[in-house]
């Protein structure tokens, strides 16, 4: 749940790139799916925005 300079978490980055296995692992390890970046986007939003509905 650590955020980078854009307020994005590892879960947000994995969702952004469509890395389904990484998303699953991070969620299993209790990554917070509701943490928004500095623009207010959650990992779910980022996944859909980038065409990666399969990770939702």
CHARMM internal coordinates of N, CA and C (Angstrom, degrees):
IC EDIT
DIST 1 N 1 CA 1.4506
DIST 1 CA 1 C 1.5251
ANGL 1 N 1 CA 1 C 112.60
DIST 1 C 2 N 1.3174
ANGL 1 CA 1 C 2 N 116.79
DIHE 1 N 1 CA 1 C 2 N 11.77
DIST 2 N 2 CA 1.4641
ANGL 1 C 2 N 2 CA 121.27
DIHE 1 CA 1 C 2 N 2 CA 176.85
DIST 2 CA 2 C 1.5273
ANGL 2 N 2 CA 2 C 108.41
DIHE 1 C 2 N 2 CA 2 C -73.97
DIST 2 C 3 N 1.3284
ANGL 2 CA 2 C 3 N 115.38
DIHE 2 N 2 CA 2 C 3 N 137.30
DIST 3 N 3 CA 1.4629
ANGL 2 C 3 N 3 CA 120.37
DIHE 2 CA 2 C 3 N 3 CA -178.29
DIST 3 CA 3 C 1.5260
ANGL 3 N 3 CA 3 C 111.44
DIHE 2 C 3 N 3 CA 3 C -103.43
DIST 3 C 4 N 1.3414
ANGL 3 CA 3 C 4 N 115.63
DIHE 3 N 3 CA 3 C 4 N 147.62
DIST 4 N 4 CA 1.4600
ANGL 3 C 4 N 4 CA 120.79
DIHE 3 CA 3 C 4 N 4 CA 174.88
DIST 4 CA 4 C 1.5299
ANGL 4 N 4 CA 4 C 110.11
DIHE 3 C 4 N 4 CA 4 C -88.85
DIST 4 C 5 N 1.3248
ANGL 4 CA 4 C 5 N 117.37
DIHE 4 N 4 CA 4 C 5 N -169.68
DIST 5 N 5 CA 1.4662
ANGL 4 C 5 N 5 CA 121.50
DIHE 4 CA 4 C 5 N 5 CA -176.69
DIST 5 CA 5 C 1.5282
ANGL 5 N 5 CA 5 C 113.35
DIHE 4 C 5 N 5 CA 5 C -64.15
DIST 5 C 6 N 1.3335
ANGL 5 CA 5 C 6 N 117.68
DIHE 5 N 5 CA 5 C 6 N -18.51
DIST 6 N 6 CA 1.4625
ANGL 5 C 6 N 6 CA 121.87
DIHE 5 CA 5 C 6 N 6 CA 176.72
DIST 6 CA 6 C 1.5248
ANGL 6 N 6 CA 6 C 112.22
DIHE 5 C 6 N 6 CA 6 C -96.34
DIST 6 C 7 N 1.3299
ANGL 6 CA 6 C 7 N 115.45
DIHE 6 N 6 CA 6 C 7 N 1.83
DIST 7 N 7 CA 1.4541
ANGL 6 C 7 N 7 CA 119.83
DIHE 6 CA 6 C 7 N 7 CA -178.43
DIST 7 CA 7 C 1.5141
ANGL 7 N 7 CA 7 C 113.24
DIHE 6 C 7 N 7 CA 7 C 80.73
DIST 7 C 8 N 1.3261
ANGL 7 CA 7 C 8 N 116.71
DIHE 7 N 7 CA 7 C 8 N 13.87
DIST 8 N 8 CA 1.4618
ANGL 7 C 8 N 8 CA 120.32
DIHE 7 CA 7 C 8 N 8 CA -178.74
DIST 8 CA 8 C 1.5213
ANGL 8 N 8 CA 8 C 110.80
DIHE 7 C 8 N 8 CA 8 C -94.42
DIST 8 C 9 N 1.3083
ANGL 8 CA 8 C 9 N 114.42
DIHE 8 N 8 CA 8 C 9 N 143.80
DIST 9 N 9 CA 1.4588
ANGL 8 C 9 N 9 CA 122.05
DIHE 8 CA 8 C 9 N 9 CA 178.85
DIST 9 CA 9 C 1.5289
ANGL 9 N 9 CA 9 C 109.54
DIHE 8 C 9 N 9 CA 9 C -98.39
DIST 9 C 10 N 1.3300
ANGL 9 CA 9 C 10 N 117.65
DIHE 9 N 9 CA 9 C 10 N 168.12
DIST 10 N 10 CA 1.4647
ANGL 9 C 10 N 10 CA 119.30
DIHE 9 CA 9 C 10 N 10 CA 173.87
DIST 10 CA 10 C 1.5338
ANGL 10 N 10 CA 10 C 111.94
DIHE 9 C 10 N 10 CA 10 C -55.55
DIST 10 C 11 N 1.3309
ANGL 10 CA 10 C 11 N 116.91
DIHE 10 N 10 CA 10 C 11 N -35.58
DIST 11 N 11 CA 1.4633
ANGL 10 C 11 N 11 CA 120.09
DIHE 10 CA 10 C 11 N 11 CA 177.80
DIST 11 CA 11 C 1.5248
ANGL 11 N 11 CA 11 C 110.67
DIHE 10 C 11 N 11 CA 11 C -63.93
DIST 11 C 12 N 1.3057
ANGL 11 CA 11 C 12 N 117.35
DIHE 11 N 11 CA 11 C 12 N -42.72
DIST 12 N 12 CA 1.4687
ANGL 11 C 12 N 12 CA 120.77
DIHE 11 CA 11 C 12 N 12 CA 178.04
DIST 12 CA 12 C 1.5232
ANGL 12 N 12 CA 12 C 111.23
DIHE 11 C 12 N 12 CA 12 C -61.50
DIST 12 C 13 N 1.3182
ANGL 12 CA 12 C 13 N 116.45
DIHE 12 N 12 CA 12 C 13 N -43.30
DIST 13 N 13 CA 1.4711
ANGL 12 C 13 N 13 CA 120.67
DIHE 12 CA 12 C 13 N 13 CA -179.69
DIST 13 CA 13 C 1.5284
ANGL 13 N 13 CA 13 C 111.11
DIHE 12 C 13 N 13 CA 13 C -65.40
DIST 13 C 14 N 1.3338
ANGL 13 CA 13 C 14 N 116.91
DIHE 13 N 13 CA 13 C 14 N -42.39
DIST 14 N 14 CA 1.4637
ANGL 13 C 14 N 14 CA 120.17
DIHE 13 CA 13 C 14 N 14 CA 178.65
DIST 14 CA 14 C 1.5263
ANGL 14 N 14 CA 14 C 110.75
DIHE 13 C 14 N 14 CA 14 C -64.83
DIST 14 C 15 N 1.3214
ANGL 14 CA 14 C 15 N 117.04
DIHE 14 N 14 CA 14 C 15 N -41.87
DIST 15 N 15 CA 1.4654
ANGL 14 C 15 N 15 CA 121.44
DIHE 14 CA 14 C 15 N 15 CA 178.21
DIST 15 CA 15 C 1.5237
ANGL 15 N 15 CA 15 C 110.80
DIHE 14 C 15 N 15 CA 15 C -64.00
DIST 15 C 16 N 1.3173
ANGL 15 CA 15 C 16 N 116.20
DIHE 15 N 15 CA 15 C 16 N -39.94
DIST 16 N 16 CA 1.4681
ANGL 15 C 16 N 16 CA 121.91
DIHE 15 CA 15 C 16 N 16 CA 179.93
DIST 16 CA 16 C 1.5233
ANGL 16 N 16 CA 16 C 111.68
DIHE 15 C 16 N 16 CA 16 C -59.97
DIST 16 C 17 N 1.3238
ANGL 16 CA 16 C 17 N 116.35
DIHE 16 N 16 CA 16 C 17 N -37.73
DIST 17 N 17 CA 1.4650
ANGL 16 C 17 N 17 CA 121.52
DIHE 16 CA 16 C 17 N 17 CA -176.92
DIST 17 CA 17 C 1.5262
ANGL 17 N 17 CA 17 C 113.34
DIHE 16 C 17 N 17 CA 17 C -93.39
DIST 17 C 18 N 1.3461
ANGL 17 CA 17 C 18 N 117.45
DIHE 17 N 17 CA 17 C 18 N -3.96
DIST 18 N 18 CA 1.4522
ANGL 17 C 18 N 18 CA 120.87
DIHE 17 CA 17 C 18 N 18 CA 178.37
DIST 18 CA 18 C 1.5129
ANGL 18 N 18 CA 18 C 114.69
DIHE 17 C 18 N 18 CA 18 C 76.93
DIST 18 C 19 N 1.3197
ANGL 18 CA 18 C 19 N 117.38
DIHE 18 N 18 CA 18 C 19 N 25.48
DIST 19 N 19 CA 1.4648
ANGL 18 C 19 N 19 CA 121.66
DIHE 18 CA 18 C 19 N 19 CA -179.72
DIST 19 CA 19 C 1.5341
ANGL 19 N 19 CA 19 C 109.86
DIHE 18 C 19 N 19 CA 19 C -83.79
DIST 19 C 20 N 1.3161
ANGL 19 CA 19 C 20 N 114.79
DIHE 19 N 19 CA 19 C 20 N 85.56
DIST 20 N 20 CA 1.4638
ANGL 19 C 20 N 20 CA 121.44
DIHE 19 CA 19 C 20 N 20 CA -174.00
DIST 20 CA 20 C 1.5257
ANGL 20 N 20 CA 20 C 112.92
DIHE 19 C 20 N 20 CA 20 C -58.07
DIST 20 C 21 N 1.3230
ANGL 20 CA 20 C 21 N 118.28
DIHE 20 N 20 CA 20 C 21 N -44.19
DIST 21 N 21 CA 1.4669
ANGL 20 C 21 N 21 CA 121.11
DIHE 20 CA 20 C 21 N 21 CA -178.95
DIST 21 CA 21 C 1.5242
ANGL 21 N 21 CA 21 C 110.98
DIHE 20 C 21 N 21 CA 21 C -63.32
DIST 21 C 22 N 1.3229
ANGL 21 CA 21 C 22 N 116.99
DIHE 21 N 21 CA 21 C 22 N -42.03
DIST 22 N 22 CA 1.4684
ANGL 21 C 22 N 22 CA 120.67
DIHE 21 CA 21 C 22 N 22 CA 178.82
DIST 22 CA 22 C 1.5207
ANGL 22 N 22 CA 22 C 110.88
DIHE 21 C 22 N 22 CA 22 C -65.82
DIST 22 C 23 N 1.3329
ANGL 22 CA 22 C 23 N 116.85
DIHE 22 N 22 CA 22 C 23 N -41.53
DIST 23 N 23 CA 1.4688
ANGL 22 C 23 N 23 CA 120.67
DIHE 22 CA 22 C 23 N 23 CA 177.73
DIST 23 CA 23 C 1.5226
ANGL 23 N 23 CA 23 C 109.67
DIHE 22 C 23 N 23 CA 23 C -59.83
DIST 23 C 24 N 1.3213
ANGL 23 CA 23 C 24 N 117.25
DIHE 23 N 23 CA 23 C 24 N -47.19
DIST 24 N 24 CA 1.4679
ANGL 23 C 24 N 24 CA 121.20
DIHE 23 CA 23 C 24 N 24 CA 179.92
DIST 24 CA 24 C 1.5200
ANGL 24 N 24 CA 24 C 111.55
DIHE 23 C 24 N 24 CA 24 C -60.19
DIST 24 C 25 N 1.3205
ANGL 24 CA 24 C 25 N 116.64
DIHE 24 N 24 CA 24 C 25 N -45.72
DIST 25 N 25 CA 1.4595
ANGL 24 C 25 N 25 CA 120.88
DIHE 24 CA 24 C 25 N 25 CA -179.95
DIST 25 CA 25 C 1.5268
ANGL 25 N 25 CA 25 C 111.18
DIHE 24 C 25 N 25 CA 25 C -62.06
DIST 25 C 26 N 1.3178
ANGL 25 CA 25 C 26 N 117.06
DIHE 25 N 25 CA 25 C 26 N -45.96
DIST 26 N 26 CA 1.4650
ANGL 25 C 26 N 26 CA 120.33
DIHE 25 CA 25 C 26 N 26 CA -179.36
DIST 26 CA 26 C 1.5242
ANGL 26 N 26 CA 26 C 111.56
DIHE 25 C 26 N 26 CA 26 C -62.81
DIST 26 C 27 N 1.3207
ANGL 26 CA 26 C 27 N 117.26
DIHE 26 N 26 CA 26 C 27 N -39.78
DIST 27 N 27 CA 1.4683
ANGL 26 C 27 N 27 CA 120.15
DIHE 26 CA 26 C 27 N 27 CA 177.96
DIST 27 CA 27 C 1.5241
ANGL 27 N 27 CA 27 C 110.19
DIHE 26 C 27 N 27 CA 27 C -66.80
DIST 27 C 28 N 1.3408
ANGL 27 CA 27 C 28 N 117.33
DIHE 27 N 27 CA 27 C 28 N -41.19
DIST 28 N 28 CA 1.4697
ANGL 27 C 28 N 28 CA 120.61
DIHE 27 CA 27 C 28 N 28 CA 176.38
DIST 28 CA 28 C 1.5190
ANGL 28 N 28 CA 28 C 111.33
DIHE 27 C 28 N 28 CA 28 C -59.61
DIST 28 C 29 N 1.3323
ANGL 28 CA 28 C 29 N 116.43
DIHE 28 N 28 CA 28 C 29 N -31.78
DIST 29 N 29 CA 1.4695
ANGL 28 C 29 N 29 CA 121.95
DIHE 28 CA 28 C 29 N 29 CA -179.42
DIST 29 CA 29 C 1.5282
ANGL 29 N 29 CA 29 C 112.16
DIHE 28 C 29 N 29 CA 29 C -91.08
DIST 29 C 30 N 1.3226
ANGL 29 CA 29 C 30 N 116.31
DIHE 29 N 29 CA 29 C 30 N 19.42
DIST 30 N 30 CA 1.4734
ANGL 29 C 30 N 30 CA 123.76
DIHE 29 CA 29 C 30 N 30 CA 174.09
DIST 30 CA 30 C 1.5218
ANGL 30 N 30 CA 30 C 115.37
DIHE 29 C 30 N 30 CA 30 C 71.91
DIST 30 C 31 N 1.3189
ANGL 30 CA 30 C 31 N 117.97
DIHE 30 N 30 CA 30 C 31 N 30.72
DIST 31 N 31 CA 1.4632
ANGL 30 C 31 N 31 CA 119.63
DIHE 30 CA 30 C 31 N 31 CA 171.32
DIST 31 CA 31 C 1.5259
ANGL 31 N 31 CA 31 C 107.91
DIHE 30 C 31 N 31 CA 31 C -63.46
DIST 31 C 32 N 1.3049
ANGL 31 CA 31 C 32 N 116.73
DIHE 31 N 31 CA 31 C 32 N 138.89
DIST 32 N 32 CA 1.4654
ANGL 31 C 32 N 32 CA 121.94
DIHE 31 CA 31 C 32 N 32 CA -178.18
DIST 32 CA 32 C 1.5239
ANGL 32 N 32 CA 32 C 109.57
DIHE 31 C 32 N 32 CA 32 C -79.17
DIST 32 C 33 N 1.3238
ANGL 32 CA 32 C 33 N 116.19
DIHE 32 N 32 CA 32 C 33 N 111.47
DIST 33 N 33 CA 1.4648
ANGL 32 C 33 N 33 CA 121.36
DIHE 32 CA 32 C 33 N 33 CA -177.69
DIST 33 CA 33 C 1.5250
ANGL 33 N 33 CA 33 C 112.54
DIHE 32 C 33 N 33 CA 33 C -74.68
DIST 33 C 34 N 1.3151
ANGL 33 CA 33 C 34 N 117.07
DIHE 33 N 33 CA 33 C 34 N -9.20
DIST 34 N 34 CA 1.4651
ANGL 33 C 34 N 34 CA 121.06
DIHE 33 CA 33 C 34 N 34 CA -177.26
DIST 34 CA 34 C 1.5226
ANGL 34 N 34 CA 34 C 114.25
DIHE 33 C 34 N 34 CA 34 C -101.57
DIST 34 C 35 N 1.3349
ANGL 34 CA 34 C 35 N 117.91
DIHE 34 N 34 CA 34 C 35 N -0.54
DIST 35 N 35 CA 1.4645
ANGL 34 C 35 N 35 CA 119.54
DIHE 34 CA 34 C 35 N 35 CA 179.47
DIST 35 CA 35 C 1.5257
ANGL 35 N 35 CA 35 C 109.89
DIHE 34 C 35 N 35 CA 35 C -72.40
DIST 35 C 36 N 1.3149
ANGL 35 CA 35 C 36 N 116.08
DIHE 35 N 35 CA 35 C 36 N 123.67
DIST 36 N 36 CA 1.4621
ANGL 35 C 36 N 36 CA 121.52
DIHE 35 CA 35 C 36 N 36 CA -179.76
DIST 36 CA 36 C 1.5263
ANGL 36 N 36 CA 36 C 110.55
DIHE 35 C 36 N 36 CA 36 C -96.37
DIST 36 C 37 N 1.3316
ANGL 36 CA 36 C 37 N 115.59
DIHE 36 N 36 CA 36 C 37 N 152.46
DIST 37 N 37 CA 1.4629
ANGL 36 C 37 N 37 CA 120.42
DIHE 36 CA 36 C 37 N 37 CA 175.44
DIST 37 CA 37 C 1.5264
ANGL 37 N 37 CA 37 C 109.82
DIHE 36 C 37 N 37 CA 37 C -80.54
DIST 37 C 38 N 1.3119
ANGL 37 CA 37 C 38 N 117.19
DIHE 37 N 37 CA 37 C 38 N -174.81
DIST 38 N 38 CA 1.4659
ANGL 37 C 38 N 38 CA 119.77
DIHE 37 CA 37 C 38 N 38 CA -175.52
DIST 38 CA 38 C 1.5274
ANGL 38 N 38 CA 38 C 112.83
DIHE 37 C 38 N 38 CA 38 C -66.64
DIST 38 C 39 N 1.3357
ANGL 38 CA 38 C 39 N 116.97
DIHE 38 N 38 CA 38 C 39 N -15.21
DIST 39 N 39 CA 1.4602
ANGL 38 C 39 N 39 CA 121.40
DIHE 38 CA 38 C 39 N 39 CA 176.55
DIST 39 CA 39 C 1.5257
ANGL 39 N 39 CA 39 C 112.23
DIHE 38 C 39 N 39 CA 39 C -96.55
DIST 39 C 40 N 1.3339
ANGL 39 CA 39 C 40 N 116.30
DIHE 39 N 39 CA 39 C 40 N 4.28
DIST 40 N 40 CA 1.4579
ANGL 39 C 40 N 40 CA 121.11
DIHE 39 CA 39 C 40 N 40 CA 177.95
DIST 40 CA 40 C 1.5164
ANGL 40 N 40 CA 40 C 115.03
DIHE 39 C 40 N 40 CA 40 C 84.19
DIST 40 C 41 N 1.3304
ANGL 40 CA 40 C 41 N 117.60
DIHE 40 N 40 CA 40 C 41 N 12.20
DIST 41 N 41 CA 1.4641
ANGL 40 C 41 N 41 CA 121.03
DIHE 40 CA 40 C 41 N 41 CA -178.53
DIST 41 CA 41 C 1.5272
ANGL 41 N 41 CA 41 C 111.10
DIHE 40 C 41 N 41 CA 41 C -93.10
DIST 41 C 42 N 1.3139
ANGL 41 CA 41 C 42 N 116.22
DIHE 41 N 41 CA 41 C 42 N 129.19
DIST 42 N 42 CA 1.4605
ANGL 41 C 42 N 42 CA 122.02
DIHE 41 CA 41 C 42 N 42 CA 176.03
DIST 42 CA 42 C 1.5321
ANGL 42 N 42 CA 42 C 109.10
DIHE 41 C 42 N 42 CA 42 C -86.34
DIST 42 C 43 N 1.3344
ANGL 42 CA 42 C 43 N 117.70
DIHE 42 N 42 CA 42 C 43 N 167.23
DIST 43 N 43 CA 1.4682
ANGL 42 C 43 N 43 CA 119.47
DIHE 42 CA 42 C 43 N 43 CA 176.68
DIST 43 CA 43 C 1.5329
ANGL 43 N 43 CA 43 C 112.74
DIHE 42 C 43 N 43 CA 43 C -56.08
DIST 43 C 44 N 1.3274
ANGL 43 CA 43 C 44 N 117.63
DIHE 43 N 43 CA 43 C 44 N -37.62
DIST 44 N 44 CA 1.4640
ANGL 43 C 44 N 44 CA 121.22
DIHE 43 CA 43 C 44 N 44 CA 177.67
DIST 44 CA 44 C 1.5255
ANGL 44 N 44 CA 44 C 110.21
DIHE 43 C 44 N 44 CA 44 C -60.69
DIST 44 C 45 N 1.3117
ANGL 44 CA 44 C 45 N 116.67
DIHE 44 N 44 CA 44 C 45 N -47.53
DIST 45 N 45 CA 1.4646
ANGL 44 C 45 N 45 CA 121.95
DIHE 44 CA 44 C 45 N 45 CA 179.24
DIST 45 CA 45 C 1.5351
ANGL 45 N 45 CA 45 C 110.16
DIHE 44 C 45 N 45 CA 45 C -58.59
DIST 45 C 46 N 1.3333
ANGL 45 CA 45 C 46 N 115.74
DIHE 45 N 45 CA 45 C 46 N -46.86
DIST 46 N 46 CA 1.4658
ANGL 45 C 46 N 46 CA 121.05
DIHE 45 CA 45 C 46 N 46 CA -177.28
DIST 46 CA 46 C 1.5293
ANGL 46 N 46 CA 46 C 110.77
DIHE 45 C 46 N 46 CA 46 C -62.46
DIST 46 C 47 N 1.3240
ANGL 46 CA 46 C 47 N 117.26
DIHE 46 N 46 CA 46 C 47 N -41.18
DIST 47 N 47 CA 1.4651
ANGL 46 C 47 N 47 CA 120.76
DIHE 46 CA 46 C 47 N 47 CA 179.34
DIST 47 CA 47 C 1.5253
ANGL 47 N 47 CA 47 C 110.80
DIHE 46 C 47 N 47 CA 47 C -61.71
DIST 47 C 48 N 1.3116
ANGL 47 CA 47 C 48 N 116.64
DIHE 47 N 47 CA 47 C 48 N -49.48
DIST 48 N 48 CA 1.4657
ANGL 47 C 48 N 48 CA 120.97
DIHE 47 CA 47 C 48 N 48 CA -178.83
DIST 48 CA 48 C 1.5289
ANGL 48 N 48 CA 48 C 110.68
DIHE 47 C 48 N 48 CA 48 C -65.53
DIST 48 C 49 N 1.3192
ANGL 48 CA 48 C 49 N 116.41
DIHE 48 N 48 CA 48 C 49 N -42.57
DIST 49 N 49 CA 1.4632
ANGL 48 C 49 N 49 CA 121.93
DIHE 48 CA 48 C 49 N 49 CA -180.00
DIST 49 CA 49 C 1.5324
ANGL 49 N 49 CA 49 C 111.80
DIHE 48 C 49 N 49 CA 49 C -57.58
DIST 49 C 50 N 1.3204
ANGL 49 CA 49 C 50 N 116.18
DIHE 49 N 49 CA 49 C 50 N -31.53
DIST 50 N 50 CA 1.4623
ANGL 49 C 50 N 50 CA 121.23
DIHE 49 CA 49 C 50 N 50 CA -178.33
DIST 50 CA 50 C 1.5278
ANGL 50 N 50 CA 50 C 113.41
DIHE 49 C 50 N 50 CA 50 C -100.18
DIST 50 C 51 N 1.3402
ANGL 50 CA 50 C 51 N 116.51
DIHE 50 N 50 CA 50 C 51 N 12.46
DIST 51 N 51 CA 1.4550
ANGL 50 C 51 N 51 CA 120.80
DIHE 50 CA 50 C 51 N 51 CA 175.36
DIST 51 CA 51 C 1.5116
ANGL 51 N 51 CA 51 C 115.44
DIHE 50 C 51 N 51 CA 51 C 76.24
DIST 51 C 52 N 1.3318
ANGL 51 CA 51 C 52 N 116.81
DIHE 51 N 51 CA 51 C 52 N 25.33
DIST 52 N 52 CA 1.4645
ANGL 51 C 52 N 52 CA 120.57
DIHE 51 CA 51 C 52 N 52 CA -177.92
DIST 52 CA 52 C 1.5285
ANGL 52 N 52 CA 52 C 111.21
DIHE 51 C 52 N 52 CA 52 C -112.39
DIST 52 C 53 N 1.3255
ANGL 52 CA 52 C 53 N 115.44
DIHE 52 N 52 CA 52 C 53 N 55.60
DIST 53 N 53 CA 1.4618
ANGL 52 C 53 N 53 CA 119.94
DIHE 52 CA 52 C 53 N 53 CA -179.63
DIST 53 CA 53 C 1.5195
ANGL 53 N 53 CA 53 C 112.50
DIHE 52 C 53 N 53 CA 53 C -59.79
DIST 53 C 54 N 1.3388
ANGL 53 CA 53 C 54 N 117.22
DIHE 53 N 53 CA 53 C 54 N -23.48
DIST 54 N 54 CA 1.4663
ANGL 53 C 54 N 54 CA 120.68
DIHE 53 CA 53 C 54 N 54 CA -178.52
DIST 54 CA 54 C 1.5216
ANGL 54 N 54 CA 54 C 113.01
DIHE 53 C 54 N 54 CA 54 C -65.87
DIST 54 C 55 N 1.3187
ANGL 54 CA 54 C 55 N 118.17
DIHE 54 N 54 CA 54 C 55 N -18.46
DIST 55 N 55 CA 1.4630
ANGL 54 C 55 N 55 CA 119.61
DIHE 54 CA 54 C 55 N 55 CA 178.87
DIST 55 CA 55 C 1.5271
ANGL 55 N 55 CA 55 C 112.08
DIHE 54 C 55 N 55 CA 55 C -91.70
DIST 55 C 56 N 1.3220
ANGL 55 CA 55 C 56 N 116.41
DIHE 55 N 55 CA 55 C 56 N -3.73
DIST 56 N 56 CA 1.4710
ANGL 55 C 56 N 56 CA 120.30
DIHE 55 CA 55 C 56 N 56 CA -177.78
DIST 56 CA 56 C 1.5100
ANGL 56 N 56 CA 56 C 109.83
DIHE 55 C 56 N 56 CA 56 C -78.12
END
COOR INIT
IC SEED 1 N 1 CA 1 C
IC BUILD
